[in-house]
Amino acid sequence: MTGKRVGVIVEVNDQFSKVGVYSLLNDLNVIWNGEILSGIKVGAYLTINQNDVKIIATVSSEKVIDQQNSVKSEEFDNRFHKNSVNRVIELKTKGIIENNEFKITSKYVPMIGNEVTLTTKDELNIIYGVREDDETIIIGKTILEGYPVQIPINKFFASHIGIFGNTGSGKSNTLHKLYLELLRSNYKENIMKKSKIFIIDFNGEYCSSNIFGLENTDRKIIQINTRNPVDKIDIKSNYLFDADILSILFDARPATQVPFLKKSVSKFLKIKTENEFSSLEIGLLISILRLIKGNNSLDALDNWIGAALNVGIDKDLLNKLSEFSSNFSYGNQKLKNSEGEVILEDTQLTDEGKKYLKIDEIETSLENIYSNSSKLIQFLIFLEFQRVYEIAYNSTKADFINPLFNRIRPAIESLEKVVKVVDKNIKNSHQPVTIVSLVNANADIKRLIPMLLSKMIYDDHKNKVSQRGIESTVHLIVDEAHNILNSQYKNIGDDWQDYRLSIFEEIIKEGRKFGFYLTLASQRPADISPTIMSQLHNYIIHRLVNDKDLQMLENTMPTLDLFTFKAIPMLGQGEGIITGTAFKIPVIVKVEKEETIRPSSDDVILIDLWNS
């Protein structure tokens, strides 16, 4: 069926052509053969008929030309009379319909005399439609025609996705709607079995009981709270106890503190039992006692005692050691206490010495403290004694290492509240959908957890795929992605920035081949690394007004045409432009808003608040 004839091509200039319209048809919609078709307006589709080929174009501008009167006419009121004006519209070619398929090609161009018709529903089906064998979801309708927008599941979700828009533009609703409809599809059961979805939620918007329409058995919400601990997230020990990550976390200085951390991590990971730890530190104590001849040795002993007190050894157990410098005498290769008993002879601690100094009790206490501590606290305990060793035997100045511990303690204490260190495989510790809320986390944890979690699940998935092929997929969603992918943020140090970005740049460059896909949502695309932005495949763009954000989109989105690009600052709430490799042309859509199942991102209505 051919649409209503509205005009004829009167001028052709490259991709643009002009149409002389038959009449002043200015209705918003037109009824034709029982169908409601979109009228002639900027942005609407029109069809240029050229034999069996239909050239599809959009209206880019329109004007009227008065054929009988001019500006100088004395009868000024007669100007623009319906019988004296011609309406001229300008079209931009988008593609063609040939053999019931929409194609992007320059093979056919409009020609003078080609008749122009309103685009019919059947033609819109072909333009917006997908292949018959493609499974789709629908998240809304086109702005102008009210046509349901079909998103092909495979082409869209098997890609890296970017969702961008200012606060209040509908970005969070769109992200939620996408995955809600995916999980409402016929594939839900197999998605739950063969895929994992991780959401890093900086603002706590995806923590409601009905989020994504899932039952609690299919969804796990991890509330990260550094003030009042609620949940802990499982992190494998080899990811947390990594010298590079800890050096960044503790802001270690390259010259002296980083080497100290690297040696400490290496030695700590070799300790398998509490007995090994206590034997190691008691051995350090005895070696210090053997060398006591002057103030330096006494300083080392004082440092060991201070470390023991810091880790929780009872002060009474350490009394005899504390009295050492004033009450012990050294001579003739024998170390005696104030009562004349030989404690050390020929560099060996005597039985009387062990009993007098309560060595066995101290060792047992160390074992108990170590065995009853978490892996993180064990690491802190080990560092206390490693500092003693480093200063005593490697001539490292205390002034170089001590400032590091002012940063280590609070960092580990924060981690201890939110992280559970595990050595087992973590693949079974997460539900099909795992939401990590960071709204109540401090700044250090907000930077660290997304980086650790992303690297861990990516490496685990990549290793599994390399061994068995792609049997499952992982979909990592990062809301407010500019918080961790900000290439301009200098306040936290270049090392942290480089390491953080390198992880996500590797994921976005290589992840697709392993079935690992990123979805990034942000209100500031200009702040995100250009490398990451350039690797996204499909986009949903809501209202953006900042020039830098618009420039970033213009530079990184080859599928965005000029008309839709100019429409971005004018989009209303919930309106967005969908474009990318999964779509033949950009589509302006009104995303449906769920009334009951939606993220906690609604604007506050002050009048209702104040009236309650």
HELIX and SHEET records of a PDB file:
HELIX    1   1 PHE A   76  ASN A   78  5                                   3    
HELIX    2   2 LYS A  121  TYR A  128  1                                   8    
HELIX    3   3 ILE A  153  PHE A  157  1                                   5    
HELIX    4   4 LYS A  171  ARG A  184  1                                  14    
HELIX    5   5 LYS A  188  LYS A  194  1                                   7    
HELIX    6   6 ILE A  211  GLY A  213  5                                   3    
HELIX    7   7 SER A  237  LEU A  240  1                                   4    
HELIX    8   8 ALA A  243  LEU A  249  1                                   7    
HELIX    9   9 GLN A  257  LEU A  269  1                                  13    
HELIX   10  10 GLU A  274  ARG A  290  1                                  17    
HELIX   11  11 ASN A  295  VAL A  311  1                                  17    
HELIX   12  12 LYS A  315  LEU A  318  5                                   4    
HELIX   13  13 ASN A  319  SER A  322  1                                   4    
HELIX   14  14 PHE A  324  ASN A  327  1                                   4    
HELIX   15  15 ASP A  351  LEU A  357  1                                   7    
HELIX   16  16 ILE A  359  SER A  371  1                                  13    
HELIX   17  17 LYS A  375  TYR A  393  1                                  19    
HELIX   18  18 ALA A  398  VAL A  418  1                                  21    
HELIX   19  19 LYS A  427  SER A  429  5                                   3    
HELIX   20  20 ALA A  443  ARG A  468  1                                  26    
HELIX   21  21 ALA A  481  ASN A  483  5                                   3    
HELIX   22  22 ASP A  494  GLU A  510  1                                  17    
HELIX   23  23 GLY A  511  PHE A  514  5                                   4    
HELIX   24  24 PRO A  525  ASP A  527  5                                   3    
HELIX   25  25 PRO A  530  SER A  534  1                                   5    
HELIX   26  26 ASP A  547  THR A  556  1                                  10    
HELIX   27  27 LEU A  562  ALA A  567  1                                   6    
HELIX   28  28 ILE A  568  MET A  570  5                                   3    
HELIX   29  29 LEU A  606  ASN A  611  1                                   6    
SHEET    1   A 7 GLU A 101  LYS A 103  0                                        
SHEET    2   A 7 VAL A  85  GLU A  98 -1                                        
SHEET    3   A 7 PHE A  16  VAL A  21 -1                                        
SHEET    4   A 7 ARG A   5  ASN A  13 -1                                        
SHEET    5   A 7 GLU A 115  LEU A 118 -1                                        
SHEET    6   A 7 TYR A  45  GLN A  50 -1                                        
SHEET    7   A 7 VAL A  53  ASP A  66 -1                                        
SHEET    1   B 2 ASN A  29  TRP A  32  0                                        
SHEET    2   B 2 GLU A  35  SER A  38 -1                                        
SHEET    1   C11 PRO A 148  PRO A 152  0                                        
SHEET    2   C11 THR A 136  THR A 142 -1                                        
SHEET    3   C11 VAL A 587  VAL A 591 -1                                        
SHEET    4   C11 GLU A 575  GLY A 580 -1                                        
SHEET    5   C11 ASN A 538  ILE A 541 -1                                        
SHEET    6   C11 ILE A 161  PHE A 164  1                                        
SHEET    7   C11 PHE A 516  SER A 522  1                                        
SHEET    8   C11 THR A 473  VAL A 478  1                                        
SHEET    9   C11 SER A 195  ASP A 201  1                                        
SHEET   10   C11 VAL A 433  ASN A 440  1                                        
SHEET   11   C11 ARG A 219  ASN A 225  1                                        
SHEET    1   D 2 ILE A 233  LYS A 236  0                                        
SHEET    2   D 2 VAL A 419  VAL A 422  1                                        
SHEET    1   E 4 SER A 329  GLY A 331  0                                        
SHEET    2   E 4 LYS A 334  LYS A 336 -1                                        
SHEET    3   E 4 VAL A 342  GLU A 345 -1                                        
SHEET    4   E 4 GLN A 348  LEU A 349 -1                                        
END                                                                             
